[in-house]
Amino acid sequence: MSKILSLADLKKKRDELKSGLDIRIKALNPENSVQVKVAMATCGIASGAKTVMEFFLEQLDRRNIAAVVTQTGCMGYCYAEPTIEVKLPGQDPVVYGFVDLKRADQIIEKYIKTGEFVDGIIPVNYETVDLNNKEE
């Protein structure tokens, strides 16, 4: 841990701690916020997922969009890395593939802000198993 030697250092430390607190507060009720999950398995990282995640963290905050951005493991779409899952409040998640910074910006501006889909959606090829609603 670095020493605090000036008022600027103290303000910087305060901002860092405040940012971390904001993330934890948003994570308490993620269903009320936009949720962005970035696939950060080996293939995702090799394809640029770290840069994409940093972009989402920075830009969603800069644009005052209440969001929780997290990393996840492999989503199984290695051919389409970097991949992200975006879940808007009250809606089903959407998975986007081949997400570069340009597409990430489009996802924020069109899908997250207005609900308009953008290119790059990976179709769902599975069924969710809901153990609580079994038909007998």
MARVEX-681581 format. One line per field, with one value per residue (C-alpha): residue in one letter; residue number from 1; x, y, z. Coordinates in Angstrom, 1 decimal, padded with zeros to 4 digits, m for minus. Example, Ala and Ser with C-alpha at 12.3 -4.5 7.8 and 13.67 -1.06 7.14 Angstrom:
// residues 2
type: (a	s)
seq: (1	2)
x: (012.3	013.7)
y: (m004.5	m001.1)
z: (007.8	007.1)
***
This chain:
// residues 136
type: (m	s	k	i	l	s	l	a	d	l	k	k	k	r	d	e	l	k	s	g	l	d	i	r	i	k	a	l	n	p	e	n	s	v	q	v	k	v	a	m	a	t	c	g	i	a	s	g	a	k	t	v	m	e	f	f	l	e	q	l	d	r	r	n	i	a	a	v	v	t	q	t	g	c	m	g	y	c	y	a	e	p	t	i	e	v	k	l	p	g	q	d	p	v	v	y	g	f	v	d	l	k	r	a	d	q	i	i	e	k	y	i	k	t	g	e	f	v	d	g	i	i	p	v	n	y	e	t	v	d	l	n	n	k	e	e)
seq: (1	2	3	4	5	6	7	8	9	10	11	12	13	14	15	16	17	18	19	20	21	22	23	24	25	26	27	28	29	30	31	32	33	34	35	36	37	38	39	40	41	42	43	44	45	46	47	48	49	50	51	52	53	54	55	56	57	58	59	60	61	62	63	64	65	66	67	68	69	70	71	72	73	74	75	76	77	78	79	80	81	82	83	84	85	86	87	88	89	90	91	92	93	94	95	96	97	98	99	100	101	102	103	104	105	106	107	108	109	110	111	112	113	114	115	116	117	118	119	120	121	122	123	124	125	126	127	128	129	130	131	132	133	134	135	136)
x: (000.0	001.4	001.8	m000.4	001.9	m000.4	m004.0	m004.1	m003.0	m005.8	m008.4	m007.2	m007.5	m011.0	m012.1	m010.7	m012.5	m015.8	m015.6	m015.2	m018.2	m020.4	m019.6	m020.6	m023.8	m024.9	m024.1	m026.6	m029.6	m028.2	m031.7	m032.3	m029.2	m027.9	m025.6	m022.7	m020.7	m017.5	m016.1	m012.6	m011.4	m008.1	m009.6	m011.5	m008.4	m006.3	m008.9	m009.1	m011.7	m009.7	m009.8	m013.5	m014.2	m012.2	m014.2	m017.5	m016.4	m015.2	m017.9	m020.9	m019.7	m018.9	m022.4	m024.1	m025.6	m026.3	m024.6	m022.7	m019.9	m018.4	m016.1	m017.1	m015.5	m016.0	m019.4	m018.7	m018.5	m014.7	m015.1	m016.7	m014.5	m014.6	m018.1	m020.3	m023.8	m025.9	m029.0	m031.3	m033.6	m036.7	m035.5	m033.7	m030.0	m028.5	m025.1	m022.9	m019.9	m016.9	m017.1	m014.5	m014.5	m016.6	m019.3	m019.1	m019.9	m022.8	m024.1	m024.1	m025.6	m028.3	m029.0	m028.4	m029.8	m032.7	m033.2	m032.4	m030.5	m027.2	m025.3	m023.4	m026.0	m025.3	m028.5	m029.4	m028.8	m029.8	m032.7	m032.5	m033.3	m035.6	m035.7	m038.4	m041.0	m040.8	m043.8	m044.9)
y: (000.0	003.4	006.1	009.2	012.2	014.9	016.1	014.9	011.4	011.4	012.5	009.8	007.1	008.4	008.1	004.6	003.5	005.2	003.5	000.1	000.8	001.8	m001.5	m003.4	m001.4	m002.1	m005.8	m006.1	m005.6	m006.4	m007.0	m003.2	m002.4	m003.3	m006.4	m006.9	m010.2	m010.4	m013.9	m013.8	m017.4	m017.9	m017.5	m014.4	m012.7	m013.7	m012.1	m008.8	m009.2	m007.3	m004.2	m004.6	m005.0	m001.9	000.0	m001.1	m000.2	003.3	004.2	003.0	005.1	008.1	007.9	007.6	004.2	002.2	m001.1	m004.0	m005.2	m008.6	m011.2	m014.7	m017.9	m019.5	m019.1	m021.8	m019.4	m019.5	m018.9	m015.6	m014.1	m011.6	m012.4	m010.6	m011.2	m008.1	m008.3	m005.3	m005.1	m007.3	m008.8	m012.0	m011.8	m011.3	m012.7	m010.7	m012.1	m010.5	m007.5	m005.0	m001.4	m000.1	m002.8	m002.2	001.4	000.4	m001.9	000.9	003.5	001.4	m001.7	m000.6	003.0	002.3	m001.5	m001.6	m004.8	m004.4	m006.9	m009.7	m011.5	m015.2	m017.2	m019.2	m022.9	m024.3	m024.6	m023.4	m026.1	m024.8	m027.3	m025.3	m025.7	m029.4	m030.8	m034.1)
z: (000.0	m001.0	001.6	001.5	001.3	000.1	m000.1	m003.7	m002.6	000.0	m002.5	m004.9	m002.2	m001.2	m004.9	m005.2	m002.0	m003.1	m006.5	m004.8	m002.5	m005.4	m007.1	m003.9	m003.4	m007.0	m006.6	m003.7	m006.1	m009.6	m011.0	m010.8	m012.8	m016.2	m015.9	m018.2	m017.9	m019.9	m020.7	m019.3	m019.9	m021.7	m025.1	m024.2	m022.6	m025.7	m027.9	m026.1	m023.4	m020.8	m022.9	m023.6	m019.9	m019.0	m021.7	m020.3	m016.7	m017.8	m020.3	m018.3	m015.4	m017.6	m019.1	m015.7	m016.5	m013.4	m014.2	m012.7	m014.8	m013.9	m015.4	m015.9	m017.2	m020.5	m022.1	m024.7	m027.7	m028.2	m031.9	m031.2	m028.5	m026.9	m025.8	m023.4	m021.8	m021.3	m019.1	m018.9	m015.9	m016.3	m019.6	m020.7	m021.2	m024.6	m025.6	m028.1	m029.8	m031.6	m029.2	m030.0	m028.7	m031.6	m031.0	m027.2	m027.9	m030.1	m027.4	m024.9	m027.1	m028.8	m026.7	m023.2	m023.6	m026.0	m026.1	m029.8	m030.8	m032.6	m034.8	m033.1	m031.1	m030.6	m030.8	m027.8	m028.5	m025.2	m022.9	m019.3	m016.7	m014.0	m011.2	m009.3	m012.0	m012.9	m014.7	m013.2)
***
